[in-house]
Amino acid sequence: MTQILSEDRDSGSDSDNTVVEGAVAPQPKDSLIESETPLICDDTSSVEEPAPPAAERLKVEVGEFKTLHHWTKPTASTCHTAFFAQAHTTAPKLVLGLNKVDLSPIVRLRAAVRSVDPRGAHIELAAWSTTAHYGSGCAWLAVPAESDIQCGRHSTWEDWPFGRRVQKKHVWIAFARPFAAPPRVVAWLDALDACMMANVRACVWADGVTREGFTLHLSTWADSRLWQLGAGWLAYPADRTDVRSGAFHTESIRPAAQRQHKHRGHIEWEPMTRAPRVFAALSMLDFEKWKNLRVQMQTSEVSATGMVMDIDSWHDTVMHKASAVYVAFDD
């Protein structure tokens, strides 16, 4: 089972329910945002069962993109071309997840895929209107069209394109192809539009997972003013032993009332055959109003048995709490 070992590195309503693709939403179940692939135990009976067929090779690709302009010269939009390391016969499915935000005075940021083909993709990190975009970053994940792993995204902008205030949004996501059994599902942030007159609070997660789909939650709370929220998601077969997933929360380091900038967690998982490729992105934010929203998460020291995750803020930013999710691929 995945373990998170904490390390302190700092001294100091409107609700809406939507059904996508005409599916019927199930009753909510416990969230699967923090999970890992379970071990498959050997049969203890005296009859030798035939070995199951080997899982299909993953063939996924991961990477990241961070803006390069100096913080003294904010730029509304920055584009990047990501080239794939392996050849694809058709364009893979590409999803993005925010891993760095540095904005003021109003938090408006969107990670968007502008185009994708078998060789690569054009990615954009964009702010708009009066937002000063000092810096940002996103992770990207490319999944082959023929893979048994599925992914996608949903934004409240698709339902309320003229800027209706968001409090809670619950949407049923139907899989393009039903799984043989309920899969593992992970969700993260890829777009945010929030007013700084109240604390910036945003969270996305998945639950109610079935073979056919799941419920995606996009939410804020208390007096926060949220105008747009976007989420990416990934679903993979629960019996795959070459994928691990889970989450890291700053509250595993300290309570929300105890302010500090740096948070480090040591993630441990069942051993893989090699150091995996890791996709990681922010999934929850709670930051003080009237301060620039500055947050960055990153992974390091990735090995076959685990890795380190950091979620940090800086300068006069006040982080109450934050969380990030990860998916590790042994491919």
C-alpha positions as CSV (number, residue, x, y, z in Angstrom):
1,M,0.0,0.0,0.0
2,T,1.2,3.5,-0.7
3,Q,2.5,5.3,2.3
4,I,3.2,9.1,2.7
5,L,6.0,9.9,5.2
6,S,5.8,13.6,6.1
7,E,8.8,16.0,6.5
8,D,8.5,19.6,7.8
9,R,11.0,21.8,5.8
10,D,9.8,25.2,7.2
11,S,11.0,26.8,10.3
12,G,8.7,28.9,11.2
13,S,-24.3,27.8,-3.7
14,D,-25.3,27.0,-6.4
15,S,-25.3,23.2,-7.0
16,D,-25.8,21.6,-10.4
17,N,-25.9,18.0,-11.6
18,T,-25.1,17.2,-15.2
19,V,-25.1,14.0,-17.2
20,V,-22.6,13.6,-20.0
21,E,-23.3,11.4,-23.0
22,G,-26.7,10.5,-21.7
23,A,-25.6,8.1,-19.0
24,V,-27.4,7.7,-15.7
25,A,-25.4,8.8,-12.7
26,P,-24.9,6.2,-9.9
27,Q,-25.2,6.8,-6.2
28,P,-21.9,8.5,-4.9
29,K,-19.4,6.2,-3.3
30,D,-16.2,6.9,-1.5
31,S,-13.7,9.0,-3.3
32,L,-11.0,7.2,-5.3
33,I,-8.8,10.3,-5.7
34,E,-6.2,8.7,-3.4
35,S,-5.6,5.1,-4.4
36,E,-3.1,2.6,-5.8
37,T,-3.2,-0.5,-7.8
38,P,-3.7,-3.5,-5.4
39,L,-1.4,-6.5,-5.5
40,I,-2.8,-9.6,-7.2
41,C,-2.4,-12.6,-4.8
42,D,-1.6,-16.1,-6.0
43,D,-4.3,-18.7,-5.8
44,T,-3.8,-20.8,-2.7
45,S,-5.7,-23.9,-3.9
46,S,-3.9,-27.1,-5.0
47,V,-5.1,-26.7,-8.5
48,E,-2.7,-24.7,-10.6
49,E,-4.6,-22.0,-12.5
50,P,-3.3,-20.8,-15.9
51,A,-1.4,-17.6,-15.7
52,P,-3.3,-14.5,-16.8
53,P,-2.3,-12.9,-20.0
54,A,0.3,-10.2,-19.7
55,A,-1.0,-6.6,-19.5
56,E,-0.7,-4.6,-22.6
57,R,2.4,-2.3,-22.6
58,L,1.3,1.2,-21.5
59,K,3.1,3.3,-24.1
60,V,2.1,6.5,-22.3
61,E,4.3,9.6,-22.4
62,V,4.6,12.3,-19.7
63,G,6.3,15.7,-19.7
64,E,5.9,19.2,-18.4
65,F,5.9,22.8,-19.6
66,K,6.7,25.9,-17.5
67,T,6.7,29.5,-18.7
68,L,10.1,31.1,-19.1
69,H,9.5,34.8,-19.1
70,H,10.9,36.9,-16.2
71,W,8.4,37.6,-13.4
72,T,8.9,41.4,-13.9
73,K,7.5,41.0,-17.4
74,P,4.1,39.2,-17.0
75,T,2.8,37.8,-20.3
76,A,-0.9,36.8,-20.8
77,S,-0.3,33.7,-22.9
78,T,2.7,31.4,-23.5
79,C,2.7,28.5,-26.0
80,H,4.9,25.4,-26.2
81,T,5.3,22.5,-28.6
82,A,5.7,19.1,-27.0
83,F,7.3,16.4,-29.2
84,F,6.5,12.8,-28.5
85,A,9.4,10.3,-28.0
86,Q,7.7,7.5,-29.8
87,A,5.8,7.2,-33.1
88,H,2.0,7.1,-32.9
89,T,-0.2,5.8,-35.8
90,T,-2.9,8.2,-34.7
91,A,-3.0,11.3,-32.5
92,P,-2.9,10.2,-28.8
93,K,-5.3,11.6,-26.2
94,L,-3.6,14.5,-24.4
95,V,-4.5,15.9,-20.9
96,L,-2.9,18.7,-18.9
97,G,-2.7,19.4,-15.2
98,L,-1.6,22.6,-13.4
99,N,1.6,22.3,-11.3
100,K,2.6,25.9,-10.9
101,V,0.6,29.2,-10.4
102,D,1.9,32.7,-9.9
103,L,-0.9,35.3,-10.6
104,S,-2.3,38.6,-9.4
105,P,-4.7,40.3,-8.7
106,I,-7.5,38.0,-10.0
107,V,-6.7,34.3,-10.5
108,R,-7.4,33.4,-14.1
109,L,-5.4,30.6,-15.7
110,R,-6.1,27.8,-18.2
111,A,-3.9,25.0,-19.5
112,A,-5.2,24.2,-23.0
113,V,-4.3,21.8,-25.8
114,R,-4.4,23.8,-29.0
115,S,-3.7,20.9,-31.4
116,V,-2.3,17.4,-31.3
117,D,-1.1,15.0,-34.0
118,P,0.9,11.7,-34.0
119,R,4.2,13.6,-33.7
120,G,3.4,16.2,-30.9
121,A,1.1,18.8,-29.5
122,H,0.8,22.5,-29.1
123,I,0.1,23.5,-25.5
124,E,-0.9,26.9,-24.1
125,L,-0.8,28.4,-20.6
126,A,-3.1,31.4,-20.7
127,A,-4.4,34.2,-18.4
128,W,-6.8,36.8,-19.6
129,S,-8.4,40.2,-18.9
130,T,-6.7,42.1,-16.0
131,T,-4.7,39.1,-14.6
132,A,-1.0,39.6,-14.3
133,H,0.5,36.2,-15.4
134,Y,3.9,36.1,-13.7
135,G,4.5,32.4,-14.2
136,S,2.8,29.0,-14.4
137,G,3.4,25.4,-15.3
138,C,1.6,22.3,-16.3
139,A,2.3,18.6,-16.7
140,W,1.1,16.7,-19.8
141,L,0.1,13.1,-20.3
142,A,-0.3,11.5,-23.7
143,V,-2.3,8.2,-23.9
144,P,-2.4,6.2,-27.1
145,A,-5.9,5.9,-28.7
146,E,-5.8,2.1,-28.5
147,S,-4.8,2.0,-24.8
148,D,-7.0,0.5,-22.1
149,I,-6.4,3.7,-20.1
150,Q,-8.9,6.5,-20.7
151,C,-8.6,10.2,-20.0
152,G,-10.4,13.5,-20.6
153,R,-11.4,16.8,-19.1
154,H,-14.5,18.8,-18.2
155,S,-14.9,22.5,-17.4
156,T,-17.8,24.4,-15.9
157,W,-17.3,26.8,-18.8
158,E,-18.9,24.1,-21.0
159,D,-22.2,24.4,-19.1
160,W,-22.1,28.1,-18.1
161,P,-20.0,29.9,-20.8
162,F,-21.1,33.4,-19.7
163,G,-19.5,33.3,-16.3
164,R,-22.1,32.0,-13.8
165,R,-20.7,31.8,-10.3
166,V,-19.7,28.2,-9.4
167,Q,-20.3,26.8,-6.0
168,K,-20.6,23.1,-6.6
169,K,-20.8,21.1,-9.8
170,H,-21.3,17.4,-10.1
171,V,-21.1,15.9,-13.6
172,W,-21.4,12.3,-14.7
173,I,-18.6,11.3,-17.0
174,A,-19.3,8.3,-19.3
175,F,-16.3,6.3,-20.5
176,A,-15.9,6.0,-24.2
177,R,-15.5,2.2,-23.7
178,P,-16.8,0.4,-20.6
179,F,-14.2,-1.3,-18.4
180,A,-14.4,-4.9,-17.4
181,A,-14.6,-3.8,-13.8
182,P,-14.7,-0.4,-12.0
183,P,-11.3,1.3,-12.7
184,R,-9.2,3.6,-10.6
185,V,-9.9,7.2,-11.4
186,V,-7.7,10.3,-10.6
187,A,-8.7,13.9,-11.1
188,W,-6.8,17.2,-11.0
189,L,-7.1,21.0,-11.8
190,D,-6.4,22.4,-15.3
191,A,-8.3,25.7,-15.2
192,L,-9.3,28.3,-12.6
193,D,-11.0,31.7,-12.5
194,A,-11.4,33.1,-9.0
195,C,-11.9,36.5,-7.4
196,M,-9.4,37.6,-4.8
197,M,-12.0,39.4,-2.7
198,A,-12.4,36.2,-0.8
199,N,-10.0,33.3,-0.2
200,V,-9.3,31.3,-3.3
201,R,-10.6,27.8,-2.7
202,A,-11.0,25.1,-5.4
203,C,-11.1,21.3,-5.4
204,V,-11.8,18.5,-7.8
205,W,-12.2,14.8,-7.2
206,A,-13.9,11.6,-8.5
207,D,-16.2,9.1,-6.9
208,G,-19.2,6.8,-7.7
209,V,-17.0,4.8,-10.1
210,T,-18.6,2.1,-12.2
211,R,-17.7,0.1,-15.3
212,E,-19.5,2.8,-17.4
213,G,-18.3,6.0,-15.8
214,F,-18.0,8.1,-12.6
215,T,-19.1,11.4,-11.0
216,L,-16.6,14.3,-11.3
217,H,-16.9,17.0,-8.6
218,L,-15.8,20.6,-9.2
219,S,-16.3,22.6,-6.0
220,T,-15.5,25.6,-3.8
221,W,-16.7,26.3,-0.3
222,A,-17.3,29.1,2.3
223,D,-17.5,32.6,0.8
224,S,-15.1,32.0,-2.2
225,R,-16.0,33.5,-5.5
226,L,-15.3,31.0,-8.3
227,W,-16.3,31.7,-11.9
228,Q,-14.7,28.8,-13.8
229,L,-13.1,25.5,-12.8
230,G,-11.6,22.9,-15.1
231,A,-10.5,19.3,-14.3
232,G,-8.6,16.6,-16.1
233,W,-9.1,13.0,-15.3
234,L,-7.6,9.5,-16.0
235,A,-9.1,6.1,-15.5
236,Y,-7.0,2.8,-15.6
237,P,-7.9,-0.8,-14.9
238,A,-7.7,-1.6,-11.2
239,D,-5.9,-4.9,-11.9
240,R,-2.9,-3.3,-13.6
241,T,0.2,-3.9,-11.6
242,D,2.3,-1.4,-13.6
243,V,0.4,1.8,-12.4
244,R,0.3,3.5,-9.1
245,S,-1.7,6.5,-8.1
246,G,-2.4,8.6,-5.0
247,A,-2.3,12.0,-3.4
248,F,-0.2,14.3,-1.2
249,H,-1.9,16.8,1.2
250,T,-0.2,19.7,3.0
251,E,-2.4,18.8,6.0
252,S,-0.3,15.6,6.4
253,I,2.5,18.0,7.3
254,R,0.7,20.6,9.5
255,P,-2.8,21.9,10.2
256,A,-4.3,24.5,8.0
257,A,-4.1,27.2,10.8
258,Q,-0.3,26.8,11.0
259,R,1.2,28.8,8.2
260,Q,4.3,27.8,6.4
261,H,5.6,27.8,2.8
262,K,7.3,24.4,2.3
263,H,5.8,21.0,2.5
264,R,7.6,17.7,1.6
265,G,6.2,14.2,1.6
266,H,7.9,10.9,1.0
267,I,5.7,8.6,-1.1
268,E,6.2,4.9,-1.0
269,W,4.6,2.2,-3.2
270,E,4.9,-1.5,-3.9
271,P,8.2,-2.0,-5.8
272,M,8.1,-1.6,-9.6
273,T,10.6,-3.1,-12.1
274,R,12.3,0.4,-12.6
275,A,11.9,4.0,-11.7
276,P,8.5,5.0,-13.2
277,R,7.4,8.0,-15.3
278,V,5.3,10.2,-13.1
279,F,2.4,12.6,-14.0
280,A,1.5,14.9,-11.1
281,A,-0.8,18.0,-10.8
282,L,-2.5,20.1,-8.2
283,S,-6.0,19.0,-7.2
284,M,-7.0,21.4,-4.3
285,L,-6.1,25.0,-3.3
286,D,-7.0,27.1,-0.3
287,F,-5.2,30.5,-0.3
288,E,-5.6,33.8,1.5
289,K,-7.3,36.7,-0.3
290,W,-5.5,39.9,-1.4
291,K,-2.2,38.1,-1.9
292,N,-0.7,36.8,-5.1
293,L,-1.5,33.2,-5.5
294,R,1.9,31.5,-5.7
295,V,2.2,27.7,-5.5
296,Q,4.3,25.1,-7.1
297,M,4.4,21.3,-6.8
298,Q,7.1,19.0,-8.1
299,T,8.4,15.5,-7.8
300,S,12.0,14.3,-7.3
301,E,14.1,11.3,-6.3
302,V,11.8,9.0,-8.2
303,S,12.7,5.3,-7.8
304,A,11.2,1.9,-8.1
305,T,9.8,2.1,-4.6
306,G,8.7,5.7,-4.2
307,M,9.5,9.4,-4.7
308,V,9.4,12.8,-3.0
309,M,6.6,15.3,-3.5
310,D,6.9,19.0,-2.7
311,I,4.1,21.7,-2.5
312,D,5.5,25.1,-1.9
313,S,4.5,28.8,-1.8
314,W,6.7,31.8,-1.4
315,H,7.1,35.6,-0.6
316,D,3.9,37.0,1.1
317,T,1.5,34.3,-0.2
318,V,-0.5,32.6,2.6
319,M,-1.3,29.0,1.8
320,H,-3.9,27.5,4.1
321,K,-3.8,24.1,2.5
322,A,-3.3,22.4,-0.9
323,S,-3.1,18.9,-2.4
324,A,-1.7,17.2,-5.5
325,V,-2.3,13.8,-7.2
326,Y,0.1,11.6,-9.0
327,V,0.0,8.6,-11.4
328,A,3.2,6.6,-11.8
329,F,3.7,4.4,-14.9
330,D,6.1,1.4,-14.9
331,D,6.6,1.3,-18.7
